[in-house]
Amino acid sequence: MEMLETSTQTDQIDSEITGDHGVKPDESGSNATRVQLCNHTTGKIYADQLHTRQTKAGITAKTPSTAKPSIKNSACLASVMRPPIPGYLTAETGKRSKEEILAQATDFLQQYYESIKQYDTEEHNTRLHEVCDSICLTGTYELTSDELVFGAKTAWRNAPRCIGRIQWNNLEVFDCRHVTSAKQMFEAICKYLEYATNGGNIRSAITIFRQRVHGKGDFRVWNSQLIRYAGYLQPDGSVIGDPANVEFTQICEELGWSGEGGRFDVLPMLLQADGRKPEWFEIPPELILEVDIAHPKYDWFASLGLKWYGVPCVSDMQIDVGGIQFTATPFNGWYMGTEVGARNFGDTNRYNMLETVAKHMGLDTSSSLTLWKDLALIETNIAVLYSYKEAKVTIIDHHAAAESFMQHMDKEQRLRGGCPADWVWIVPPVSGSLCPVYHQEMLSYQMKPAFLYQVAAWKTQSDKKRKRLTTVKVVATAIRYLTRIMMKILANRSTLTILYATETGKSERFAHRIGDVFKTGFNVKVTCMEDYNTADLLNESFLLVVTSTFGNGEAPTNGEMFARDIKRLVKEKKTANQSNSNDLCSLSLNIRCIVLLFRYSVFGLGSTAYPEHFCKFAGTVDTMLNEVGGKRLTDVYKGDELGGQEEAFQEWARDVFKTACDIFPIHRGVNRKAILTMLGSDTSKMHKSYRIKPVTRQKEPDPLVQLGKIHKKKVFPCKMKDRKQLQSATSSRSTILITLDTQGRKDLSYQPGDHVAVFPTNDKELVHKIVSRLELEYTPDTVLQLEMQTDGQQVWTKVKRMPPCTIQEAFTRYLDITSPPTPDAMRMLAAYTASSDEREQIMLLGKGQSDYKTWINTCHPNIGDVLISFPSIRVPGWFLLDHLPLLKPRRYSISSCPKVNPNEIHITVAVVKYWTTASMESYHKGVCSTWLEELDIGAVVPAYIKPAPSFYLPSDIKKPVILIGNGTGIAPFRSFWQRRELEATCSNPPKFGKMTLVFGCRHPDIDDIYAEERSGAEKSGALLKVMKAYSRLHGKPKKYVQDVIKENPKLIFKHIYEEQGHVYVCGNNLMAADVRKTLVQILGSKGKMTSQEAQDYITNMRESGRYHEDLFGVVNRLSEPKSNTNRGATSTASSLWFMMKELQFWMLYASR
């Protein structure tokens, strides 16, 4: 497209305007110069002559109606954000002459009085004389309120880059020219925001502050939009938050604002009145309308944690009306969906979410030929439109917006003879050719009044002010320069990629630890599995993996996509091998990458409380990496959280490092022995590396938002609706049915078989016990930020694992204070122990050997127990803030069917309370179960849904189902029979397969929970048969679920073998192992299989999705030892010493 410029040279038009675009002057012979614009879909022709009234900067247009355009052969600037032509979309910066102002004022007044049909009347001429006199005397004039309103509306009407101008005449104008201070600006903008937001029913509005006056400073809003998200530049050059706002964020921080370091921290308003120093103001939360982004089809989309604000208030432009410049004019329309979905989330220089979305969708991102970007972009835009609609926040899709613009253009052609429009900006960034505007020729020119771009406010400051505001930017530039030098040095080093997958964060910490070991000799990159593109294996030479295992040997949530991608690669390679393809170039990128070799090693984290699934996912990753062409450096190392995990990690790290040094080129100056010592805890300098700093919070944070940031989950509020005791009054134990009110939130919708994750708080007494033992510089209710100093640096950086909070909040909401300290933690605690005797005992436990294991199994101590048992420990607050694990959410199998219990979630909770040993008499409580037992009705319960599709009822409803569970293992089965009962009441009920329940508990009169409900389900036919096992019937031998199964071999064999039915097992892992052994025996005897064949059959059932397990570890109530458990005497000196110290404490406590 070509740029139009005002000229009297009409003869240039014929020779210069014609071209291949179908744009040509009107040949009708009219005196007015017209440009024909063709719609290539409909064939309709517009003849634009409005452009003849445009005003070019520097030309006095006293009679704009007679000004004629010329078009010069110049470069097209349509795609330039801010064209370097003063007056064309970009504001002029110099002082205007009286003649310029008078000319533009005359033109504007003509437009105004024409609009009210008073042109050339006495009123018009009188007003024109008033304005002329004012300009001659003062060099300027002031608009009346009506003129200001008309000018603002017309400026929007004339904006060539806006697709939504059809609403121009509905713009609400707030005249705030009387405001004199930044505080008054803030108050006025708050009122404007409240009006514009309107509870989500967005209203177009503008607020206009004082005009530019020569000799005085400007009024400016420094924000590009009133509501914007911060962008935090990281030392490695990456950005947390919105990269578009990095510079502005640094300026806000320079002026004293401090954000929380999250992806969606709302920046403050930075306001400047009369050229004075800018002041920042936190936007009141009630004025920030935000929309959480979810997807109508993909439940995982909500877990991405995306959100956006509802009101797009552009605030850094000026409006130029009648020669008067208004430099502070925040205004808004409403969003077109693509502005959020395609630009804000999709652009690579913004949130850059397309690859992440594509991976979650399971798309092949290895080649552009798969159009994965297009598919991901469309789904992201669908999510945005869906979410705004669900939240009842005004938004328009790009198809509707394009249609409305065509209506506007047609109307403007009839009313004004043209419509300025910049085709490059009008055509939406998605599905352009599907929109009618794509096929419509347009003419881009500048009309006055106009919205114009301005130079960023901070760039207009005096040299002294600019020096202070750009300090951070200069430092960042220096860092980038030094980084480039460093990169040249590192270029010759081998590259190591470390991948981790984790549910609790422990694997991530181990990954970074081994990264610190290797970075002295390698270029190290530590990445979460969900952020890794498996196509990058093509470039890998050295890969380490640190991962935990979730559920029944499955990948942690952030490792699921990686596992799926690697499985696909394995399948592709097998297919390629079968086709005997030796042509590397003919293979896909994914297959090519797996033909190449890379070295790797895997470390798994798990618990032997789940022996069958111990570190299973780590083993799976190891096998798959080998199958796709990787070569093992070492066998899989496994770390048991019940003991020896730290030692296993150190052994793995040493083995991998030594082996890698022999294979990969390591610089001669690297001291290998010194590097290996880094694996131990260097506690001597820890107090120099961390600090806690008091900070001020502008607003009280939302605990659910904070939990979501910490755990990278979207957390929602439920309300405690009801609590019911399920065991009899004579029982020494407690099992409760909790009813949570979801308040109709779709984010908390679920299916029978799913889990709900609940975020509890810690016991107040235990929190007080710990806090009272800390060395604190500040009171427990002081808001603190944990900061870390990197080695050899003077710069302190924020530790992101927790938001700024008080010590009390940290230990109550965020930190796990009930799990036993690890051997590594014990060794670090020794550095803060004054007593040499106590320090010796702590170091002995810190070795993680038999003394530590005996201590853990016997005492199960928490950090509070340790601080009291070793009274000479005086640990600083920062130490526990950084080294204690995070308080994990507790997951419960949902015990309700959503169709039977709408807007409710039921969970069955065994309340855990126990004494550890008779000698210690230490009373412990389950964190979440006790919290739920004591929580007030109506209180908020933070939660989210964890889908468990592998535990859903079979899609073929005719298949028989066997449900096996003991104790609270019956929880998910309650949801199953509730669903069957409901569906059985339909007018035309489907034919279901038989559902048999095998349930075990202690005694029918004590803990036979849901007995009446089960009986009703049996009568209704939802349950074919209920087989019960009681383990504490007086005078009778103990009977468990596996015993009942063994008593019914014919029925079991028929269901699982002859009828190809499904088996569901829920309960502790020991019971599940016994059930599997029993089923193997039945298959062997009834199916005439060998033991191995029967085991293989069960394995095949699991792999084909017919054997389902939902398991949990055994709660070891040490005051009730099992008869087959031989704990033995604690004979070691350390354990005896520790128990004596505990006994002394409890005797002293009792005496009080």
LINPEPE-V7280 format. One record per helix or strand of 2 or more residues. SS is the DSSP state (helix for helix, strand for strand). FROM is the first residue (numbers start at 1). LEN is the number of residues. If there is no record, write none. Layout:
<<SS & FROM & LEN> <SS & FROM & LEN>>
This chain:
<<strand & 4 & 3> <helix & 11 & 6> <strand & 24 & 2> <strand & 35 & 5> <strand & 45 & 4> <helix & 50 & 4> <helix & 64 & 3> <strand & 69 & 3> <helix & 98 & 18> <helix & 122 & 17> <helix & 145 & 14> <helix & 165 & 6> <strand & 172 & 4> <helix & 182 & 19> <strand & 205 & 4> <strand & 220 & 2> <strand & 231 & 3> <strand & 239 & 3> <helix & 243 & 12> <strand & 269 & 4> <strand & 279 & 3> <helix & 285 & 3> <strand & 290 & 3> <helix & 299 & 6> <strand & 307 & 3> <strand & 313 & 2> <strand & 318 & 4> <strand & 324 & 3> <strand & 331 & 2> <strand & 335 & 2> <helix & 337 & 8> <helix & 354 & 8> <helix & 368 & 3> <helix & 372 & 19> <strand & 395 & 2> <helix & 398 & 19> <helix & 423 & 4> <helix & 432 & 3> <helix & 436 & 4> <strand & 450 & 4> <helix & 457 & 4> <helix & 463 & 7> <helix & 471 & 20> <strand & 494 & 8> <helix & 506 & 13> <strand & 522 & 7> <helix & 529 & 3> <helix & 534 & 6> <strand & 542 & 7> <helix & 557 & 22> <helix & 584 & 3> <helix & 589 & 7> <strand & 598 & 9> <helix & 608 & 6> <helix & 616 & 12> <strand & 630 & 3> <strand & 637 & 4> <helix & 645 & 19> <helix & 672 & 6> <helix & 683 & 7> <strand & 690 & 5> <helix & 703 & 9> <strand & 716 & 10> <strand & 735 & 7> <helix & 746 & 3> <strand & 755 & 4> <helix & 764 & 8> <strand & 784 & 6> <strand & 796 & 3> <helix & 807 & 8> <helix & 823 & 8> <helix & 836 & 11> <helix & 850 & 10> <helix & 863 & 7> <helix & 877 & 7> <strand & 890 & 5> <strand & 904 & 7> <strand & 913 & 3> <strand & 923 & 3> <helix & 927 & 8> <strand & 940 & 7> <helix & 949 & 3> <strand & 961 & 6> <helix & 967 & 18> <strand & 995 & 7> <helix & 1011 & 10> <strand & 1025 & 6> <helix & 1041 & 7> <helix & 1049 & 10> <strand & 1062 & 7> <helix & 1069 & 18> <helix & 1091 & 13> <strand & 1107 & 6> <helix & 1133 & 19>>
